[in-house]
Amino acid sequence: MLKAAGFDVVVRPSDVDELTEGLAPRDLVIANAERKTRPVAATLRGDLVLGADTVVVLDGEILGKPRDRSHAAEMLGRLSGRVHEVLTGVCLVRGGSKNVCLFVESTCVSFRSLDEAMINSYLAEIDPLDKAGSYAAQEDQGRLIERIEGSLENVIGLPVARVMEVLRQHFTEELAG
């Protein structure tokens, strides 16, 4: 998504365990984004480092990545006919500096009412195991999602428009360079 926005991107995964509980959803995504970003930024001087974490929240409960296909079907059943929130925590750090910006983007997603056959058909076409909430908005084609209020990019995984806004406000030298 960042490459499509015109950035030269180098992916450097951090080797940290994500937090999964013990914090409110907004605090959790920010903590995980920062945990992912800080170790990478510590090794890079002057480079802009972005870390992000996305979760699906239903009735205040975080629906993470499913354990298996059965768990994915259960999650989709819980989301059926309901509105949930997708939260992405983002941490931007310029390596070697104290210039840090943290934010959370929120998007409300309304699901269609789904029966077991619809859920099974959907799961036969996608791999839900690496997706928060067991679904992929970019692969939905109107099967699950009825309406999105907010950023579709956020639901896909990174609110690029908001990232660009934050870059303009807090990291103008990175945009110029």
C-alpha positions, 0 to 999 in steps of 0.5 A: 500500500505504501509502494502504491502511494509512491514510497520506497519501502524496505520491509524489516520485520521486528522479532517481537511477540505481539501483546494479545490481552491485558490492555484495552483495544486502542491501547493494545494496537498502539503498544504492538505498533510501538513494540514492532517499530522501536527495535527496527528504528534503533538500528537505522539512523535517519530512516523513517520506520513505520510499525502497525497493528490491526485488530477487529473489535466486537462488543469490546472484545478483540477478535484476533487471527483465528486458530483454525478454519473452525475458529474462523467460521465461528468468528464470521458467525459472530460478525454476521449481521453486526457492526464491528470496529477495525482499529489500526495502531500506527507508530512512526519513528525517525531512526536515531531521533526522538521524533515519534508519532503514534495514532489509532485509526478506527473504521466501523464495518457492517456485515451482511447476515451470513448463513453457514453455507455463505461462511463455508463458501467464503472460507473455501476461497480465502485463507483466513488464518492470517487475518484479524476477524477471519476476513479480508476486505480486499477479497470480499467482493460484497459477500460479507461487508454491507457498509464501511464507515471510515477508511477502507484502507484501514480495514485492509490493513494500513490507513495510508491517507492518515499516514500521509497526513501524519507525515506532512504534519510531523515528518516534513523533512522525510517527505522533502527528502 
